[in-house]
Amino acid sequence: MDKRKRMGKDKEGVIFPVALNLSEMSDSYLQFIEEIKKEIQRQRVSVVMNANRSMICLYWNIGRAILKKQEEEGWGTKVIDRMSKDLKIAFPEISCGTAAA
């Protein structure tokens, strides 16, 4: 039978392998896993930065479109209040306030 470490009850033909302890891994593996972890961290930061950039552009474009409509249509604050309510209904999961510390 297979001499690998395993866990659980022995069942014929079924092996549940157990990962080696980190201290048993080669230096090559330790270096490789560190590189993978660094890449994951870099990509996570990149995703957040790209999302922030996209949201800033979205808000800027919305603001520009509102200002244009205000100039063309003479919209005032009541229309802005109406838009706020309509957008909150359409996107209830989005919060425009500051996060509580």
Backbone torsions as a table, in degrees:
resi	resn	phi	psi	omega
1	MET	NA	160.7	-179.3
2	ASP	-58.4	136.3	-177.1
3	LYS	-97.8	9.3	178.0
4	ARG	-68.5	155.1	174.0
5	LYS	-67.0	142.4	178.1
6	ARG	-147.0	167.2	-179.3
7	MET	-126.1	166.2	177.8
8	GLY	81.7	-179.6	179.3
9	LYS	-72.5	147.4	174.9
10	ASP	-71.1	127.6	174.0
11	LYS	-129.2	132.9	-176.2
12	GLU	-57.1	124.9	176.8
13	GLY	80.7	-0.3	-178.5
14	VAL	-118.8	126.7	179.4
15	ILE	-126.8	130.5	174.0
16	PHE	-109.6	93.5	-176.2
17	PRO	-67.0	150.2	177.7
18	VAL	-111.7	132.0	179.0
19	ALA	-63.0	145.8	175.7
20	LEU	-66.0	156.3	172.9
21	ASN	-66.7	150.6	-179.5
22	LEU	-57.4	-36.2	-179.7
23	SER	-65.8	-18.1	-179.9
24	GLU	-90.5	-5.4	-176.9
25	MET	-85.2	153.4	-179.1
26	SER	-73.2	160.1	176.2
27	ASP	-60.3	-35.0	179.0
28	SER	-61.3	-43.5	178.0
29	TYR	-64.5	-44.9	-178.1
30	LEU	-60.3	-41.0	177.8
31	GLN	-66.5	-43.1	-179.3
32	PHE	-61.6	-46.2	-178.1
33	ILE	-66.6	-33.7	176.2
34	GLU	-65.0	-40.6	177.3
35	GLU	-62.9	-41.7	178.7
36	ILE	-63.1	-44.6	-179.9
37	LYS	-63.1	-40.6	178.1
38	LYS	-64.3	-40.6	178.9
39	GLU	-65.1	-40.3	176.4
40	ILE	-60.4	-45.0	179.3
41	GLN	-62.8	-43.7	178.6
42	ARG	-60.5	-44.3	-177.8
43	GLN	-68.4	-36.4	177.3
44	ARG	-62.4	-43.9	177.8
45	VAL	-63.5	-42.2	179.5
46	SER	-60.9	-42.1	178.9
47	VAL	-61.8	-45.1	-180.0
48	VAL	-63.9	-44.0	-179.5
49	MET	-64.1	-42.2	178.8
50	ASN	-65.8	-39.5	177.7
51	ALA	-63.7	-44.3	178.9
52	ASN	-61.4	-44.2	179.5
53	ARG	-60.6	-44.0	179.9
54	SER	-63.9	-41.9	-179.7
55	MET	-66.9	-38.8	177.6
56	ILE	-62.4	-43.5	178.1
57	CYS	-63.9	-41.1	178.2
58	LEU	-59.3	-50.8	-178.2
59	TYR	-63.3	-39.2	178.8
60	TRP	-63.4	-45.0	179.3
61	ASN	-64.4	-39.3	177.2
62	ILE	-63.8	-46.0	179.3
63	GLY	-60.1	-43.1	178.7
64	ARG	-63.4	-42.3	179.9
65	ALA	-65.3	-39.4	178.5
66	ILE	-64.3	-46.5	179.1
67	LEU	-59.5	-40.3	178.2
68	LYS	-62.1	-45.5	178.8
69	LYS	-64.9	-38.2	178.0
70	GLN	-61.1	-41.4	179.0
71	GLU	-68.7	-43.3	-176.7
72	GLU	-73.5	-42.5	-171.6
73	GLU	-103.9	-10.6	-177.7
74	GLY	74.1	25.4	-179.3
75	TRP	-62.5	145.2	176.4
76	GLY	-116.9	-161.9	-175.7
77	THR	-67.9	-26.4	-180.0
78	LYS	-64.6	-36.0	177.1
79	VAL	-68.0	-39.4	178.1
80	ILE	-62.9	-43.0	176.7
81	ASP	-60.4	-42.0	179.0
82	ARG	-63.4	-43.2	178.4
83	MET	-61.1	-41.3	179.9
84	SER	-59.6	-46.9	178.7
85	LYS	-62.5	-45.8	-178.3
86	ASP	-62.9	-40.4	179.9
87	LEU	-70.6	-35.3	176.5
88	LYS	-64.6	-36.4	177.5
89	ILE	-68.6	-43.3	-177.9
90	ALA	-70.1	-32.6	-176.4
91	PHE	-132.7	69.6	-175.0
92	PRO	-65.1	-21.4	-177.7
93	GLU	-78.4	-11.4	-177.9
94	ILE	-93.0	130.2	177.9
95	SER	-114.5	135.8	-179.5
96	CYS	-102.5	-1.4	-178.7
97	GLY	-84.5	178.4	176.1
98	THR	-85.6	147.2	-179.6
99	ALA	-74.1	143.2	177.7
100	ALA	-71.6	138.7	-178.5
101	ALA	-79.6	NA	NA
